[in-house]
Amino acid sequence: MKTKLILLTLITSLTFGHEGVELGPNKGRILEFSKDETMHGEVIVKGDQFHIALFDKDMKPVAMAEQTLTATTGERDKPVKLVVEKDARGFVVPIVKAGDWLILQYKDAPNAKSVTARLEYNTANCDGCHKAEWLCECKPDAEKK
């Protein structure tokens, strides 16, 4: 009985282990920075930093103005706040350890309500597309049919 249960758990985790993610114009991971899909953040890695560019609903670059971003990582009971820098295209955040979560809180303006986006920085290679899981291009099973 235990063997069947373990086997069923393993098959389920492999079947539902991952699905493709939305990629942006620069082949980076798209995160939603709005409730109505009018603002997106594209996360790419350059060296030891995440670069997060802002795009509108048509995936056109957004000019930087009053937008702010807060970034944290670490354990839920011991979160670590990361230093966020602004540049002409968006934000720059130190890279987190492989397997850790990056939690981003985005605001369009200082008095706006923040929108939270989460990214698991899973660097393991996908068996299907051979890219890092956090950038997996495989289509979800529903889209394959």
C-alpha positions, 0 to 999 in steps of 0.5 A: 500500500505504501509503495502504491501511495508513494508511486502515485505521489511521484507521478502526480508531482511529475505530471503537474510539476510545471507548466510554461510561463509567459515570456516577454519580448526579451525572453524573460519571465513576465510577472503581473504588476496590475490586477487588470493586466495593464502593467507587466514586469519582465524579469531577466538575469544579467550577471548576479542581478535581476533586471525588471523592465516595465511593459504595458498591456501591449508589451510596449516599454513603460517610461520610468517615473514614480513607480516603486518596487520592494523586493524580499526573499528568505523564509516567511518568518525571517524575510530579507529585504533586498536593495532595489535600484531604479534604472531607465528601463525598470528596476535592478535587484540582487539575484536570490539563491537558486530555489528561493522565492523573490517577492516583489511589491510594485506601485505605480505611484507612491499613494497607490496600492501595491500589487504583489508578484512572486517568482520561484527562482528554480534554476533546474533544467526542464526536461521538455525545453531544456531551459531553467524551470523559471523560464520554461517554454513548455506549453501547459497540458490544456494548450497542447490539446 
